[in-house]
Amino acid sequence: MPYGERLPVDTRIIQRIMRSPQMMAEQGSGFMSAWGGPALYTRLARRPAAERMVYYAISEGHTTSDAISVVTGLDVRTVEGAVSSLEGQGLVTKGAVTTKKGV
């Protein structure tokens, strides 16, 4: 999963595919599965880039602020802020990420 700030597909295209049974059939059952499915992709696309990057890093098993910082290129403070925001939205569970103090 890339951690860049840009998304590979415009959400308008995702929405168009989702509204069309024929286009959905062409995409198959795994449509956008690497991104958590089309609905999650669209939801995360509306969030700041840091939150998206942190969410996907957590979903790939990175569990410390330091590790997420390394793979995303974000500073630890930004990572921790994104984690707090994601927790508040219910996208990650409390304690999904530990800080150095919590290790």
N, C-alpha and C positions, 0 to 999 in steps of 0.2 A: 504494500500500500504506500503510495507516495505521500509525503508529508508537506508538499508544497502548498502555497497559499491559493493557487488557482485550481479550480475544479475542472475535470476533463469533459464534462457534458453540461450544457446549458439546461437549467431546470425546466425551461419552456418545452424543450424536446422531450424530457422525461414525462411531463404532464400530457403532452400530445400522444405519446405512446400509450400511457396508462388509460387514456380516454378511448382508444381504438382497440377493439377486440382483435382485429386482424393484425395490427402492429404488435400487440402483446403476444399473440400466438407466434409471430415471426421471431420474437426475442426469446421465447422459451421460458420455462419455469425458473431458471436461474438469473433472470433479468436483474441486473444491478446487485446481485448477491454479494459480490466482493465489497460492496459499499454498504451492506446492511439492508438492501432492498430499496426500491424506488421511493417509498414514503420516507424512510429515514434519510436517504440521500438528499431529498428535497428539503426536509426539515433542517438538516445540518447545513445545507447550502445557505440558508438564511442567517446563520450564526456567524460571528466573527471568525476569521481564518484561524486564529490561535485556538479557539474552542474546537473547531473541526480537527485540527492537527492533533490536539491532545486527546480527543475522543478516539480517533483511529489508533493512536499509539497505545492507549489503554486497551482497546479491543484486541490488539495484537499481543497483549501480555506484558507490556512495560508497566511496572507497578511502583516505581519510585519517581519522585519529582526529578531527581538527577538523571535517571535513565531516559525519561520523557524529554528532558531538556536536550540531551545528547542527540536523540534520534530526530527531534523536530527542529533543532537549532534555536529554540526559544529559551529565554533565560528562566531560571527557576521561579522567580517571582511571577512571571507571566503564566507559567505552567500552573502554579498553585491557584492563581486567580481564575484560570480557565476551569480547573477542576472544581472549584467552589461553585462556579456558575453552572457547570454541567450537573453537579449534585443537586443544586436548587431546581433544575428543570427535570430531575428524575432520569437523566440519561446515563448517569453512572451512580453506583451506590456509595454511600458514605464509607470512607475508609478504603476505597478502591486504589488509592495512591497513598504511599507513605512518604513523609519527608525525612530528612536525615535525623531530625530530632525524634521521629516516631519509630525509627528502625531499632 
